[in-house]
Amino acid sequence: MNTVYQPEIRRRIFLAGLSALSASAVLTACGGVTATNTSSPDTPVDGGNITFLIQGYDTGWVSSKTSISSYEGNLWGQITDKLVYVNEKGELSPWVAESWEELNGAKDFVIHLKKGVTFSDGTPLDAAAVVANLNAWAKGDSTRGVSKVGLFPSSNFVSAEATDTGTVKVSFSSPALGFIATLAYHGCILLSPKTLALPVEAQADLSQEIGSGPFVVKSWKQGDSYVLEKRKDYNWGPAGLGHTGPARLDSITYKVIKDTAVRTSTVVSGQADVAFNVEPQEIESLKAQGFTVGTPRYLGFVDGFQVNTQAFPTNEAAVRQAIQHGIDREEIRKTVYTEDWNAATTFIQGNVPEAGDFSDSFSFDPDKANKVLDEAGWTKASDGYRTKDGKALEFTLTPNPYVPSTKAEDELIAQQLKKVGIKVNLKVVDVAGYAAVQASKPPLFQTSRSFVDVGTVAGVLTSQNKGEDWFGLGTTDRKLNDLSTAIATASDRGSREKVAYELQQYVLDQGYFVPLNQLVQRLYLINPKVKDVQYNGLAYANFYTAWIAK
């Protein structure tokens, strides 16, 4: 299936028509605002309710899954807290953890907790509760079907103990430089020990999700709508957000609307306040109409493909290299995306402090792509596609349903790779079907994955220490094993940065990963009356500081 990508004309015409609405008509209809008076348009006010339109909540409410849905993460970010906050630059600041100490070459850590923090049921978020969470993240509980958190440094975790009600000591068998940073990861949400003690089926019940965040779940209808109301006694927000006390909004209603065009038009017409994941091509038009469009980049892996080195045809290095050099990323960026997207320079995002520039390893060079395939014995037939030993140079791509724009992206890649003789078929699935695609271990799997600290990269590249083995190598690539171990166990950040550079260069030279662009996965269309929405380092919108202008 080689489909030419074209913007949806119907949608553009519809939005153009809506732009004719007067600003006052659009804003007057917004969100049931009940904000109090203010003497300045820039002064935050309390009160008001917003409606947030989102694709879906279809996968249950189990926070210990290896890969957390972007959709669930939006809601969890309002009803739960973390020990540490991370901003978009990877900088850490206190949250429930007031301070921390790194000791014994990053093998031991002491965490000092804020006083007075409670879960929404009134029980204390004390050292014992933190220990229960740390053990759940590190170990899980297979007897109850509870998984450990995928990017938590579990392989060298030894213990967590409460030395008093406000202090936790955590020990590792080898250095764990990324431990504190990982506490800001969206898998490490603090839940009540009552929730953690439940079987996985019970944890999936949203009424059992007892957190300590600035909002609580008031009501919901699964797959339809979810109403959150603020906690009036909340007073321990992250220092990095510059706000204390309760949230300013009274409530947030998440409404499931699967169609992107409907979500967008509903906000434009003033019937809702926030829409998740608008089409990238519509961003400039929406901004011109006065709307805010948040395009935060998260810390993690770029948009691209993890390559299965055991599957045909990517088991051959020449094919991997031809794919890398046969893709015109600048054409993708100009055609599918906007100036808010940056070119990938490696397989991790540019806002990760240890990211380097290894663009030459996968630069667009169709002559080189053709040459390596010619030398490897792949010959072009009359239809322009290549064969060798009776086999066609062909594979299937499945666009990432968590990032709707990847369908257009993959359609364009199919056209580009045809020019070097590679046939690409597209298979489109929804979120529910994407796990099965990953389990089938296709030649290329489109990755969308965040992390907070570069040390966690080691946990996905090989099968060492029960790693995720992204490339199907197991432990057969000794150099990759050694580099992965070195980055995971480094005892100082300077040496770890050098290893990170060497690891990036090696992975790209081997064609184990095909970068596309720096990922902007979570897009937010916001009514201009909604102010001070902030984004953390995982690109989730935080409505704790948000308020509604009159």
Solvent accessible surface area in square Angstrom, and as a share of the most:
residue,aa,sasa,rsa
1,M,105,0.47
2,N,61,0.31
3,T,52,0.30
4,V,98,0.57
5,Y,39,0.15
6,Q,133,0.59
7,P,53,0.33
8,E,81,0.36
9,I,108,0.55
10,R,157,0.57
11,R,17,0.06
12,R,93,0.34
13,I,116,0.59
14,F,96,0.40
15,L,5,0.02
16,A,61,0.47
17,G,49,0.47
18,L,26,0.13
19,S,54,0.35
20,A,91,0.70
21,L,78,0.39
22,S,61,0.40
23,A,73,0.56
24,S,78,0.51
25,A,53,0.41
26,V,13,0.07
27,L,44,0.22
28,T,114,0.66
29,A,55,0.43
30,C,4,0.02
31,G,15,0.15
32,G,53,0.51
33,V,47,0.27
34,T,84,0.49
35,A,16,0.12
36,T,80,0.46
37,N,127,0.65
38,T,45,0.26
39,S,121,0.78
40,S,38,0.25
41,P,105,0.66
42,D,120,0.62
43,T,64,0.37
44,P,51,0.32
45,V,9,0.05
46,D,81,0.42
47,G,9,0.08
48,G,0,0.00
49,N,48,0.25
50,I,2,0.01
51,T,34,0.20
52,F,0,0.00
53,L,4,0.02
54,I,0,0.00
55,Q,21,0.09
56,G,4,0.04
57,Y,2,0.01
58,D,91,0.47
59,T,56,0.33
60,G,23,0.22
61,W,4,0.01
62,V,20,0.11
63,S,10,0.06
64,S,13,0.08
65,K,58,0.24
66,T,61,0.35
67,S,69,0.45
68,I,18,0.09
69,S,4,0.03
70,S,3,0.02
71,Y,13,0.05
72,E,1,0.01
73,G,4,0.04
74,N,1,0.00
75,L,0,0.00
76,W,4,0.01
77,G,22,0.21
78,Q,2,0.01
79,I,5,0.02
80,T,3,0.01
81,D,0,0.00
82,K,12,0.05
83,L,0,0.00
84,V,1,0.00
85,Y,10,0.04
86,V,2,0.01
87,N,37,0.19
88,E,79,0.36
89,K,130,0.55
90,G,21,0.20
91,E,97,0.44
92,L,63,0.32
93,S,24,0.16
94,P,45,0.29
95,W,13,0.05
96,V,0,0.00
97,A,1,0.00
98,E,99,0.44
99,S,51,0.33
100,W,71,0.25
101,E,73,0.33
102,E,74,0.33
103,L,78,0.39
104,N,99,0.51
105,G,46,0.44
106,A,1,0.01
107,K,69,0.29
108,D,26,0.13
109,F,0,0.00
110,V,24,0.14
111,I,1,0.00
112,H,60,0.27
113,L,10,0.05
114,K,45,0.19
115,K,196,0.83
116,G,62,0.60
117,V,5,0.03
118,T,35,0.20
119,F,0,0.00
120,S,48,0.31
121,D,63,0.32
122,G,52,0.50
123,T,42,0.24
124,P,79,0.50
125,L,4,0.02
126,D,40,0.21
127,A,0,0.00
128,A,65,0.51
129,A,2,0.02
130,V,0,0.00
131,V,22,0.13
132,A,33,0.25
133,N,0,0.00
134,L,0,0.00
135,N,47,0.24
136,A,21,0.17
137,W,11,0.04
138,A,5,0.04
139,K,124,0.53
140,G,16,0.16
141,D,42,0.22
142,S,106,0.68
143,T,122,0.71
144,R,74,0.27
145,G,42,0.40
146,V,11,0.06
147,S,55,0.36
148,K,71,0.30
149,V,3,0.02
150,G,26,0.25
151,L,9,0.04
152,F,8,0.04
153,P,30,0.19
154,S,22,0.14
155,S,78,0.50
156,N,20,0.10
157,F,25,0.10
158,V,82,0.47
159,S,45,0.29
160,A,13,0.10
161,E,89,0.40
162,A,48,0.37
163,T,77,0.45
164,D,83,0.43
165,T,110,0.64
166,G,27,0.26
167,T,20,0.12
168,V,0,0.00
169,K,72,0.31
170,V,0,0.00
171,S,21,0.13
172,F,8,0.03
173,S,75,0.49
174,S,27,0.18
175,P,17,0.11
176,A,4,0.03
177,L,7,0.04
178,G,11,0.10
179,F,0,0.00
180,I,11,0.06
181,A,12,0.09
182,T,2,0.01
183,L,0,0.00
184,A,2,0.01
185,Y,6,0.02
186,H,15,0.07
187,G,2,0.02
188,C,0,0.00
189,I,3,0.01
190,L,0,0.00
191,L,3,0.01
192,S,1,0.00
193,P,52,0.33
194,K,116,0.49
195,T,1,0.00
196,L,21,0.11
197,A,69,0.54
198,L,45,0.22
199,P,65,0.41
200,V,31,0.18
201,E,132,0.59
202,A,28,0.22
203,Q,5,0.02
204,A,33,0.26
205,D,56,0.29
206,L,4,0.02
207,S,67,0.43
208,Q,63,0.28
209,E,13,0.06
210,I,32,0.16
211,G,3,0.03
212,S,0,0.00
213,G,1,0.01
214,P,6,0.04
215,F,1,0.00
216,V,36,0.20
217,V,38,0.22
218,K,132,0.56
219,S,52,0.34
220,W,88,0.31
221,K,137,0.58
222,Q,94,0.42
223,G,33,0.32
224,D,46,0.24
225,S,23,0.15
226,Y,0,0.00
227,V,37,0.21
228,L,0,0.00
229,E,67,0.30
230,K,39,0.17
231,R,18,0.07
232,K,168,0.71
233,D,90,0.46
234,Y,2,0.01
235,N,97,0.50
236,W,19,0.07
237,G,5,0.05
238,P,1,0.01
239,A,67,0.52
240,G,46,0.44
241,L,10,0.05
242,G,71,0.68
243,H,29,0.13
244,T,104,0.60
245,G,11,0.10
246,P,52,0.33
247,A,2,0.01
248,R,40,0.14
249,L,0,0.00
250,D,52,0.27
251,S,17,0.11
252,I,0,0.00
253,T,35,0.20
254,Y,0,0.00
255,K,63,0.27
256,V,17,0.10
257,I,43,0.22
258,K,133,0.56
259,D,68,0.35
260,T,19,0.11
261,A,7,0.06
262,V,71,0.41
263,R,1,0.00
264,T,1,0.01
265,S,14,0.09
266,T,29,0.17
267,V,0,0.00
268,V,1,0.00
269,S,27,0.17
270,G,0,0.00
271,Q,127,0.57
272,A,1,0.00
273,D,0,0.00
274,V,0,0.00
275,A,0,0.00
276,F,0,0.00
277,N,4,0.02
278,V,5,0.03
279,E,31,0.14
280,P,4,0.02
281,Q,31,0.14
282,E,7,0.03
283,I,0,0.00
284,E,98,0.44
285,S,43,0.28
286,L,0,0.00
287,K,80,0.34
288,A,91,0.71
289,Q,48,0.21
290,G,41,0.39
291,F,12,0.05
292,T,65,0.38
293,V,13,0.07
294,G,7,0.07
295,T,31,0.18
296,P,17,0.11
297,R,66,0.24
298,Y,3,0.01
299,L,1,0.00
300,G,0,0.00
301,F,1,0.00
302,V,0,0.00
303,D,2,0.01
304,G,0,0.00
305,F,1,0.00
306,Q,16,0.07
307,V,0,0.00
308,N,17,0.09
309,T,10,0.06
310,Q,118,0.52
311,A,21,0.16
312,F,82,0.34
313,P,0,0.00
314,T,0,0.00
315,N,82,0.42
316,E,45,0.20
317,A,44,0.34
318,A,17,0.14
319,V,0,0.00
320,R,19,0.07
321,Q,55,0.24
322,A,0,0.00
323,I,1,0.00
324,Q,2,0.01
325,H,7,0.03
326,G,1,0.01
327,I,1,0.00
328,D,29,0.15
329,R,24,0.09
330,E,70,0.32
331,E,65,0.29
332,I,1,0.00
333,R,44,0.16
334,K,149,0.63
335,T,53,0.31
336,V,0,0.00
337,Y,11,0.04
338,T,21,0.12
339,E,141,0.63
340,D,41,0.21
341,W,3,0.01
342,N,60,0.31
343,A,50,0.39
344,A,5,0.04
345,T,36,0.21
346,T,0,0.00
347,F,2,0.01
348,I,2,0.01
349,Q,0,0.00
350,G,37,0.36
351,N,23,0.12
352,V,3,0.02
353,P,89,0.56
354,E,22,0.10
355,A,20,0.15
356,G,8,0.08
357,D,103,0.53
358,F,24,0.10
359,S,39,0.25
360,D,125,0.65
361,S,19,0.12
362,F,4,0.02
363,S,47,0.30
364,F,97,0.40
365,D,50,0.26
366,P,47,0.30
367,D,115,0.59
368,K,91,0.38
369,A,0,0.00
370,N,36,0.19
371,K,121,0.51
372,V,25,0.15
373,L,0,0.00
374,D,86,0.44
375,E,125,0.56
376,A,28,0.22
377,G,35,0.34
378,W,4,0.01
379,T,87,0.51
380,K,98,0.41
381,A,51,0.40
382,S,128,0.83
383,D,90,0.47
384,G,25,0.24
385,Y,27,0.10
386,R,4,0.02
387,T,53,0.31
388,K,51,0.22
389,D,134,0.69
390,G,82,0.79
391,K,115,0.49
392,A,46,0.35
393,L,1,0.00
394,E,59,0.26
395,F,10,0.04
396,T,53,0.31
397,L,1,0.01
398,T,12,0.07
399,P,7,0.04
400,N,3,0.01
401,P,24,0.15
402,Y,45,0.17
403,V,7,0.04
404,P,52,0.33
405,S,9,0.06
406,T,0,0.00
407,K,83,0.35
408,A,9,0.07
409,E,0,0.00
410,D,0,0.00
411,E,7,0.03
412,L,12,0.06
413,I,1,0.00
414,A,0,0.00
415,Q,46,0.20
416,Q,8,0.04
417,L,1,0.00
418,K,88,0.37
419,K,146,0.62
420,V,1,0.01
421,G,0,0.00
422,I,0,0.00
423,K,67,0.28
424,V,0,0.00
425,N,36,0.18
426,L,16,0.08
427,K,114,0.48
428,V,83,0.48
429,V,33,0.19
430,D,94,0.48
431,V,31,0.18
432,A,80,0.62
433,G,22,0.21
434,Y,13,0.05
435,A,71,0.55
436,A,70,0.54
437,V,16,0.09
438,Q,82,0.36
439,A,78,0.60
440,S,81,0.52
441,K,147,0.62
442,P,23,0.14
443,P,21,0.13
444,L,5,0.02
445,F,20,0.08
446,Q,2,0.01
447,T,5,0.03
448,S,28,0.18
449,R,23,0.08
450,S,5,0.03
451,F,2,0.01
452,V,12,0.07
453,D,15,0.08
454,V,4,0.02
455,G,12,0.12
456,T,17,0.10
457,V,3,0.02
458,A,13,0.10
459,G,35,0.34
460,V,0,0.00
461,L,1,0.00
462,T,1,0.01
463,S,42,0.27
464,Q,47,0.21
465,N,115,0.59
466,K,181,0.77
467,G,16,0.15
468,E,60,0.27
469,D,38,0.20
470,W,15,0.05
471,F,0,0.00
472,G,24,0.23
473,L,19,0.09
474,G,20,0.19
475,T,73,0.43
476,T,111,0.64
477,D,19,0.10
478,R,197,0.72
479,K,94,0.40
480,L,0,0.00
481,N,19,0.10
482,D,95,0.49
483,L,13,0.07
484,S,1,0.01
485,T,63,0.37
486,A,36,0.28
487,I,2,0.01
488,A,40,0.31
489,T,51,0.30
490,A,13,0.10
491,S,63,0.41
492,D,71,0.37
493,R,126,0.46
494,G,43,0.41
495,S,47,0.30
496,R,9,0.03
497,E,72,0.32
498,K,156,0.66
499,V,28,0.16
500,A,1,0.01
501,Y,86,0.33
502,E,85,0.38
503,L,3,0.01
504,Q,3,0.01
505,Q,67,0.30
506,Y,34,0.13
507,V,0,0.00
508,L,0,0.00
509,D,67,0.35
510,Q,60,0.26
511,G,0,0.00
512,Y,12,0.05
513,F,0,0.00
514,V,0,0.00
515,P,0,0.00
516,L,1,0.01
517,N,3,0.01
518,Q,12,0.05
519,L,4,0.02
520,V,2,0.01
521,Q,9,0.04
522,R,6,0.02
523,L,8,0.04
524,Y,0,0.00
525,L,0,0.00
526,I,3,0.01
527,N,0,0.00
528,P,35,0.22
529,K,35,0.15
530,V,8,0.04
531,K,74,0.31
532,D,72,0.37
533,V,23,0.13
534,Q,57,0.25
535,Y,49,0.19
536,N,17,0.08
537,G,0,0.00
538,L,0,0.00
539,A,0,0.00
540,Y,10,0.04
541,A,3,0.02
542,N,15,0.08
543,F,0,0.00
544,Y,3,0.01
545,T,3,0.01
546,A,0,0.00
547,W,6,0.02
548,I,0,0.00
549,A,13,0.10
550,K,140,0.59
